[in-house]
């Protein structure tokens, strides 16, 4: 069993809402991909809804970076199988650009995460 850091004990708070309010809270929480409890805490403590757009942006950039890596690997495999020197040179240029774009995307992800 892993050692968990000591946390401050949490207390239960009961809140009365109408059926429509509960459904609305549930919908907001689902759209924000957080629990209803986390949604209410965030709104109450920060005065605004949780910002999921940054997380989604990072996730999409990471997918794009992975796609570029797969494309680069396919190009590399193709270059190893092709004998035409001019075509290989063009593919090397494309591979270099893909790797540079991967690095650029990684840098952008780090800036967004900070």
Secondary structure as GFF3:
##gff-version 3
##sequence-region A 1 114
A	DSSP	alpha_helix	19	32	.	.	.	ID=ss1
A	DSSP	alpha_helix	36	46	.	.	.	ID=ss2
A	DSSP	alpha_helix	53	81	.	.	.	ID=ss3
A	DSSP	alpha_helix	85	113	.	.	.	ID=ss4
###
